[in-house]
Amino acid sequence: MPPEIAALDIGAEVREALAARRPLVALESTIISHGMPYPRNAQTAMRVQACVRAEGAAPATIAILRGRVKLGLTDHEIDYLGREGQRVAKVSRRDLPLVVAGGGDGATTVAATMIIAAKAGIPVFATGGIGGVHRGVEQTMDVSADLEELGKTNVTVVCAGVKSVLDIPRTLEYLETRGVPVFGFGTDTMPAFYSQSSGLALDYRIDSPRQAARAMLAKRDLGLGGGMVIAVPVPDEHALAPGEIDRVIEDAIESVALKGITGKAITPVLLDRIAEETGGRSLDANIELVVNNARVAARIALEYARLASAATLS
């Protein structure tokens, strides 16, 4: 384990997987504290971990507890983060040193999770949706740190695309500028989180975990830095109709703007409003897409481990 992370605690399951060279899948913790209400947030995180295990990989949920970076959480620790909810700091790259030095608790975003996963040598990370360029960016200059991290940190992120409340076309342009490959998993268009398609064409499509793993290996062998995005559509039976969810999102954004809510507080408020307006169906979709992404990520992690091992032996 990298000695440069002095404040690192490795969970027993992760330690055993590292020793046995079993594939791991990194998981974030913002979804626990800031993405869903209790107890469904904790239940979902535990279900995601169980899904990764069922596929033959080990889950490595990342968070900060009492100033210690945790690589692998117990059910008790997950429940604690779920109960504390938004009282736990939302931690991106800029927040990591402050929360660690202050001895606080932190739920890691996509960016922060990628940083810890890369330092721990975990190449695959599953999440719900990545952050991106916010709507109205020409006035706010609000661009998620997730995009910058994807441009420089070598971790493959399996997600359901960009969060629907964001500006998806501009996010794709930003990722292209940063040289981040975006692959549709079994699709030619960018998923739109709650909906299976945003209608925006992608340049690259893959149809199996092995294809994804081969792309990761080729990128490694070419010495290319930065991450990759594997965009997986929400399962059909849980998808929301694009027209319906777009209307709900627009109404929610207008409501948040009128209340003057800005910064990190925007997304949780929007998600709560969207869940209310859809009668909870958006929350159900969110849960199912996260579980599905974890399943795909575990399969990719296994294939990558096989290919990387074979390449080392040859």
Secondary structure, 3 states (H helix, E strand, C coil): CCCCCCCEEECHHHHHHHHHCCCEEEECCHHHHCCCCCCHHHHHHHHHHHHHHHCCCEEEEEEEECCEEEECCCHHHHHHHHHHHHHCEEECHHHHHHHHHCCCCEEECHHHHHHHHHHHCCCEEECCCECCECCCHHHHCCECHHHHHHHHCCCEEEECEECCCCCHHHHHHHHHHCCCCEEEECCCECCECCECCCCCECCEEECCHHHHHHHHHHHHHCCCCCCEEEECCCCHHHCCCHHHHHHHHHHHHHHHHHHCCCHHHHHHHHHHHHHHHCCCHHHHHHHHHHHHHHHHHHHHHHHHHHHHHHHHHC
